[in-house]
Amino acid sequence: MVWDFFLRFVILAKSGSVVRKIAWLTMIGLVVSITALVLVLSIMTAMNRSQRERTLAVEPHLIIEIPEAHTVQSVENHPVNFRLKELGSRESFAYESQDVIIRTTDGKFRGGIARGMSWDGLARMLKRIQPTGHKSDEYADLTRPEPGEVVMGVDLAHALGVFEGDSILIVPPEGLLLPPSESPKYEKVRVRQILVTNVSEVDGQMIYYIAGETLTSLSAAASRKLGLEVRLMDADQAEDVQQKLVGFSDIVTQTWQERNSALFFALRLEKLMIGVFLGLASLIAGLSLISVISLLISQKTKEIGLLQAIGYSRAKVKKLFSNIGFLLAFCGIGGGLLIGGLLSLYLQWHPLNVLPDIYYDSQIPAEVQPFFMLVIAVVGLLLAYFGVRFSVNISVTAQPSQSLRNKN
């Protein structure tokens, strides 16, 4: 019966042009706003997940810096390495890292970070990042760099105008502080290959080499650090493992969440703010329900009087118009969730490849979150229910005789 009244009072031409137009505009506004909310947040969820996967492909889950170590062998023989094996770490590799200045034969300069690793550790990292490299397939395979050779990030190579096979000079930053009469220490290396990771920090500032074979003349650099790169079975266990290593006083630990805290905080804040503004847009569209119900009741006073005359109590009349308003909200919210969910599912199965190659992600993916859609449905319908009840309670006040005397 509610559906019959809903069609007669709101949807069909008999309901009156003003009520019908406002009702349709309300439903369309709810459908568009809810669709935009579901679709945009599904896309942002997928992009955040993609960014996390790319980050974890090149970032170790836990970095352990050992300030007192001076050689890679001393790092590998440190007691913390054996403790990590007891804790069930999946991989643990020694590394050395230092800030450097890169100079080309054409006289171009740029700062970067040189990172030395074992070939096993470098090969495993390259294997992980291969699925994320969408810019070019020519960088997919990498052979072992020889002594005096490095692997350079693609954006860093483009900024310096460097190609594979070119020679570059690696200079420690403290060499700039020497007087003009002294020449700084440097090492000439050859670019073995250009690396694509789709992670801006890596592509834009990293060079990799085999520790102990390259940049040996810069082993006394002030910024040189040695330690362990650790990968766990589960990346989210990094903080738990970090807490279990507090007994080692001669190490400094840092999880991948700490190293990328600014990036992931910005992504969460962006998603939150967009969700809030789109949610407010949906709320504003939903407030039109109050106008629709108030206008409907004001135009249907004679019908309300007839319903009361044939036995409908005022409570039943309020319930009837509340159900009409709730059904209107249900159509708008349900339609938005359906369309937004279907579009998100389509993008999840068939990501659109429409962005230019200047972006790290040229595709527009999506990830449907049923729980999030359920929250939207529950919160939206609850707000609609209380809003409609409030409107009905203040609008249905006339007595049956007074309603019958009123003219539409």
Phi, psi and omega in degrees: 000322179300321180296322178296315178295323180298316179292317185288321185271336190237314192267312187285168183296336180294342184286347182103140187296320184293310180298315183297317181295316180293322179296315179295320177297323178295313179297316180296319178298318177295318181297313182295315183292318179292321177300314179297319180298312181294315185293313183295316181289330174294319178295317181293324176298316180294320179293321176296320177295320178296320178295321178296317180295318179295321179295315181289340178293329182247341182266129171292153181292330182214131176247127180244110178268134180242093186300329185278351180281145180237346179226160179294325180295320178294329177291316181294332181266005180290144181302332181295332178294320178289327177295323178297322178295325177292328180279358175085033176293144182280318180219146177211116183232142175284149179216161168226142186218145178203151174283139183221164170247129183254127179238132179267170178292342177273000178089011178277142180240150174195143177280154179199182178236123178263129183233118178263135182220166170287157180297326179297314180294319179294318180296320179294321179296317180296324178295323180291323187274349183302317179295341182268352183276102183255353185285318182201140179274353184288344180264010189292321184258141181222130174265165185296124176296139177278166174305133182087010179239150181226162173247130188242144175295147188294319181291323176296318178296319179294320180295326180270350184071036185257142177238168178299134182096347178286156177257143177225161177253135178251122184235133175289148184300328182292346177295338178288343183270355181287152176294159183301335183283346181252140177264136181286161173289145178204167176219133179269126181231166180246138178281108181285316183201156178258133189252137176243121178240345186065019171246118191300320182295326180281311182295333187264347184212002186256143164230141183243149178207169179277119182298137180087351180245335183229151182059032178291332180287349180254021183292343180262013181297145185294329183270003184290133179229146177234149180180201183237138170258124187240134172240133184255172176296325180228123183299331182285354178271004185300318181292325178295317178294323178300320179294329181283352180254012182293342180289343178271110185276346184259021179231158175235120183253150179209126180276166179292333176292321179292320181292332183241026184298320181295319181296310184286332174294319178296320179294318178294319180294320178298315180295319180297313184294319178295319177298320180295313183292320177292326176295321177294323177298319177295321179295319179296319177296323180290334179295340177296341177301321181298318179296318181298312183292318179297316179293322180297315181294322180292331180271345185246035181295322179294318178297323178295320178296320178296319178298319179289328181291329181269008172121357178286128175280167179298325179295321179292324178295317178298320180295322180298310181289331174295318179294325177297313178296321179293323178294323176297317178294321180298319179297317181292311181292316179297319178296319178295317178295321181294310182293315179297320179293319180293318177296320179294318177298321179297316179292330178292322180275328183227078179301140180279127178260077187241347183276149179290166185289353179290343178269151179291329175247111178274353181256156173249099181268180175206156177220111183287133179242098182302322181296318179297319178295324177296320177298316178300316181297313183294311182296316180298315181290325177295315178298319178296319181297310182292324178295318179293318178300318179298316181295318181292319183296328182267351183259323182272093182229343187286152174282158181305315182296319179293322179295321180291331179284336181290150177253144178293000000 
